[in-house]
Amino acid sequence: MHIYDYTDIEKPFLSDERSFTKVRDDVNLYPSVTTITKYIPNDFINDIWLPKTMIELKELNPHLDWKEIKELSWGIVDLPVDKEDPVSDSASSSEFGTLGHKAIEDLIRRDIFKDDTIKIESRWEDFVRPVLTGIQDELLTPVYVEKLVCCHFNRVAGTIDLIARDDNSGRYVLLDYKFRKPTKNKPQPRDTDCAQLAIEADMFAKEAGLSYIPKICTVVVDNTTGNPTFIWYSPEKTSWAKELFEKTRDMIFLYNKI
């Protein structure tokens, strides 16, 4: 769970608080968008795949508690290997995603924003380079990375991985990276991916005073090869996903008496 502190609306920050009780007691605390989307149902993952996987892992690792088992359920991923020092290493799926996001952000800051203070491990630069190449192939010019947006009325906030400008239309578009192992050689987009971007696009449009809602795209990065797949959502899908997010948010706030 991630919660942002907007006590000073000019300088919000990621809070150490980790419960909806704290959000209920402090009107300046805003749950993150991804905290809300975790409550959007996925019958296969929640009711079949996750329980089955956790039971199997518990049998193999009886010394681990349920939180460790749940974290382990999402998989252990091999980290990129340095060509000059090919030592194999691994990390949890969530840690891998954090490292991958940071590498893409650093690559854009260094190569596109010309920040020569940025240093990137060569193994990560090689691994995420196809993502930046793909962004450029989509005729997009990065404008903001890790852009925080919020809705004060609904008390939610989210960090957008990349806001770029479409070279053809001149309009903004939003992109979010997901590092996943493909199933049957296909990427795995989820309704939660679209819901996250849909509400963030709406919040950004209002903050920036836009007359349109930016197009949204999930970039699913194969966590074994670094190769990206760009999944663009239609206006109809985006509108549906935005409503799905809003109703989920309302349910959570109602249930927790916020």
C-alpha positions, 0 to 999 in steps of 0.5 A: 500500500502506498499513501501520499501526504498532501499536507503541503499541496505544493510539496506532496510526498510518499508517506510512511503510513500504510493503512486506510485507518490513517487515511480516514483520520487524516484528510491530507492522506491520499491512497495511490492509484495502484493501491485502489486498483489492487481491489479490482477483481481478477477471478483467475488470479485471486481465486485460482492461480494465487491460492494454488501457487501459495499452497505449493510454495508453503509446502516447499518453504514451511519456514516462511510466513504468509506474507513472504509466501505471497511475495514469492508467489509472483516469482523470482526473476533473473536479473540482467547479466553484465556482458563483462562480468556474467554473474547470475543474480535474481530478485523478486518480481516486484523488486525487478520491476522497481529496478527496471522502471528506474533504469528506463527513467534514468535512460530517458533523463540521460539520453533525451533530457541530456542529464549527464549526471545520470549513471546507469549500470551497463547491464540495465542500460542494455536490457531496457534500451529496446523500450526507449527505441520502441518509444521513439519508433512510436513517434513519441517525444518524452516530456515528463517522467515519474509525474505525480498527479492527484484529485483532491476531491476524490483523494487519490494520487498516482505517479505516471511513468512517462508523459510524452508528446505525440509527434504527429498530433502534438498531443500528450499521451501517457505510458506505464511500464509493466515488467512481466513474463509472457504467457504462451509468448504473449504479453499480459495486459490486465483491466487494472493496467487500463484503469490505472492509466485511465484515471491518471489521464483524467487527473493530468488533463484537469491539472494541465487544463487540457481540452482532451483526455490523453491517449493511454498505453501500457508498455508490457516489457518481457522480463526475460528479454527486455522487449516491449509490447505497446498496448494502446487503449481505445476511448471506449475502453478508457472511459469504461476503465475510468468508471471501473476505477471510480466505483472501486475507489468509492467502494473502498472509501465507503467500506473503510468509512472514509 
